[in-house]
Amino acid sequence: MSEEKQTTDPEKVDIEKLPNVKAFEDEFTKGFIQSINETEEGFYPFLSETDAYSMNFPQEGVIDERGYYVQDGTEKYSIGLKDNNVSTRINIKYYQFMKAEFMESSLQTLEENFDLPLQFQEKKLDGRTKQRAFYEDEDGYFGVVAIVQNTENNGAIEVTTLSECSKGNADSDCNQVKKDYKTTIYHWLESIKFITESE
């Protein structure tokens, strides 16, 4: 069992055994990835430096080391990723102190910051509640705004994404990209799970 764990830890396996994707090519990003085995196609297991939550991490994602911040139960960072169709920046903020009763005011603050009407949809999951909204602005940018709230303890994660279709994509192609993107991000949000002290 211990041998199996050792062979999947990115920090311990031989370089030639690492997946040939950006998440493992970047040393800082690799430090958060828990295994070279995919959680699902194109994603690897990520563990927060706070040990408070885990999630699936996109294989082409890279964490901006210069913008990374962790202190006193707060963690902030951004993930950049790009494929043939879309360029995306995912901004993640974890607040250990956040309580469920703050949700309404947090959503209001997010909407004010974006200066766009956001139609949040709630989804209850095991041990957490997710509020999410898709947006598009007049400059062609689009993305998802979400809060994932721990319902068993304090703690919440604020997620905002900013994307644009790659140059050369026709408007009709971009519309399909947006639909696919929304589905992908909404599904990915469900991978964010809080870790209880007993785990």
Buried (B, 14 or more C-beta within 10 A) or exposed (E): EEEEEEBBEBEEBEEEEBBEBBBBEBEEBBEBBBBBEBBEEBBBBBBBEBEBBBBBBBBBBBBBEEEBEEEEBBBBBBBBBBEEBBBBBBBBBBBBEBBBEBBEEBBEEBBEEBEBEBEBEEBEEEBBBBBBBBBEEEEEEBBBBBBBBBBEBBBBBBBBBBBBBBEEBEEEEBEEBBEEBBEBBBEBBBBBBBBEEEE
